[in-house]
Structure formats: structure tokens, C-alpha cells
Amino acid sequence: MGISGIALPSREPVSFVVDGEFLRTSDSSTSDDLWLLPGLVDVHSHPGIEAPGDPYDHEVFRRHMLAHRSAGVLTVRSPGSADPVLDRPDDPDLPRLARGGRWLATPGRFFEGYGRRVTEEELPRAAVEDSVSGWCKVIGDWMPDDPPVPLDVLTATVEAVHAAGGRVAVHCQTAEGCRNAVLAGADSLEHGMHLDHSLLPRMAAQGTAFVPTLTTFGKTVQNLDDSKNPRHVEWIRSGWEHAFPTVRAAYEAGVTVLAGTDTQPCGEVAREISWLIEAGMPVEAAIGAGSWTAREWLGLPGLVDGGFADVVGYDADPVEDPDVLMRPKLIVLRGKVTG
């Protein structure tokens, strides 16, 4: 099987033959009229559950991952899962999965009875245990007026996981929770609604990525009920308003900004990319946040000789027309054309 077209981000014509699950450079002069991306990436998705509190269901997981695949999302990072099996092998028919262990929640934080409940004293050890697949996920804060995980506890957790060769994603939405995650050296901030912009240079310097998950917050804001818990409503709305300048400032500060949806239905990363563009990221950078930049951050190759044969093709240049990301013409996963 041959794949030819104009590759992004290089904007150079390329031609490959598929060798099993890998790409091999071809000297074919044939050029398909396609714009090619390495597979799209959703770096914040929770396949396998429909709503917080649901038990993990493998059939639901397959349905969610097939929805991702149909949208051209060929790699998914799940930072927090209800699946207790940390080393479940990839299904070859489904997008590649970067597992993030279970949600690690200390007392008073996260949905009641959900995630792996540990004390603050137990958190570093539990995080190392759950980073066996490469990542762990810590609930760093919760409601607006509640204290976050203390800085010394979070720092010890990050240091322990890094010493074991893993990486740490931190759920943080309050200003103090975001501050602690950055100062602790977390590898990624998930959400970061009230992130103080003065922390952005430090994030850039230490390589802490920012995953703003605008898609899920956009839906949340649309469904807010002013009559219920006015403090919470105000906190969400102010965080939503703060998120847009934060995305732009983070990009300008050199922070790696990535596309993650954290919402149902799965397969909406093109919508997240459009939110990043609306927030002020250059179009090409926003597309990279859901494709080649995200893949590089996860340690995956792009469209290169010997890279994975995970390719999405479009009939127009996505940089000129980002809406085309919602209409893939060609999807190749692990060397096989999918529907």
C-alpha cells in the first residue's frame, strides 16, 4: 500500500509504502491530492465510562475508541481511568492508548467514592505503583474553596514518580492547585482554569505541558444553572473567561499547549483544536497540539521513514481550512485503512 501527499508540518511532498505497521520512504513519483497528518491525538480522554461514578466497561471502551478512530484520532492518552488493569495490552483495531493509571484522590477531593482513594501520606507510593504504564494522575485540587494537595506532598509524589521513570499528570483548577502543580514539577497540568500567568515561564523552562480541555468547559458553561451554588457557578464562569487569555499567554511563553477534550462523545479533538485557535493560538500550532506536537510529547514519531503507519489524509490544507479536520478522507491505523 502506498501513501502520498503533502505532509504537515513540513509542507513537503512525501511518498511512503506501508511495511506492516510502519512507514517506509518510497521513491514513487505518484502524488495523491491529499494533505497528510500523523494521526490526531486526544491527550485527555477517559474511554470506558459514560459518566463519573460509572464502573469501567470494556464494550463502552471499544465504542469510545472506535469513535476516536472514525474522527482520525489514532492515539489517546487517558489521564485517569476506572479500569483497574494498568497494563492491559492494546487492541490492534483501536487507537494507541497512553494509559495514566487510576485517578489518585486524597480525602475530600474528587467525586465521592470514585478513583483510587489514598491518604496524603500514601500518595507518593500509590503514584509510583500507578505509573507502571508510564503515567499517573493525581487529583491536585477540587472545589474552589477547598485546600489543594499540599505542595510538599505533591513535590514528593512527583519526585518519586520521576525517580521510577514515570510522568505525572495533575488535575488542577484553582489558582493554588495550579501553583502547587507547577512548583512540584508536574509533567502536565490538566484544565488549569485559574492558572496564574506568572507561572508560565517556569512551566516552559521545566517542560510542564498545559492541557486546557476547553471542549468540556465550553459544554459546562452552556449548562450552568445560576440557581444552584452561585459560588460554584461564578468560579466556573470566571475560569472559562480566564482560560482563553491563558492559552494564548502559555503559547507565547513557550509552554507546550496540547489538545484534550475530557468529554463525551469521543472523537471531538477537532473541536478542541478550533477552541485553541479561537483562544489565540496560530492555526498551525493549534493543529500540532492535536497531532505532531502531541505525538512528539508522547514519544511517538511523525511522518518519517520507520515511523508508525498512523496517518490521516484530508482533501484540503487544514491550516487554510481547519474545519476539514472534521472530514478525514483517509484514515490509516497500524498500516490498515479504516472506515
Secondary structure by P-SEA (a helix, b strand, c coil): cccccccccccbbbbbbbcccbbbbbcccccccbbbccbbbbcccccccccccccccaaaaaaaaaaaaaacccbbbbcccccccccccccccccccccccccccccccccccccccccccaaaaaaaaaccccbbbbccccccccccccaaaaaaaaaaaaaacbbbbbbcccaaaaaaaaaaccccccccccccccaaaaaaaabbbbbcaaaaaaaaaaacccccaaaaaaaaaaaaaaaaaaaaaaaaaccbbbbbcccccccaaaaaaaaaaaacccaaaaaaaacaaaaaaacccccccccccbbbbbcccccccccccccccbbbccccccc
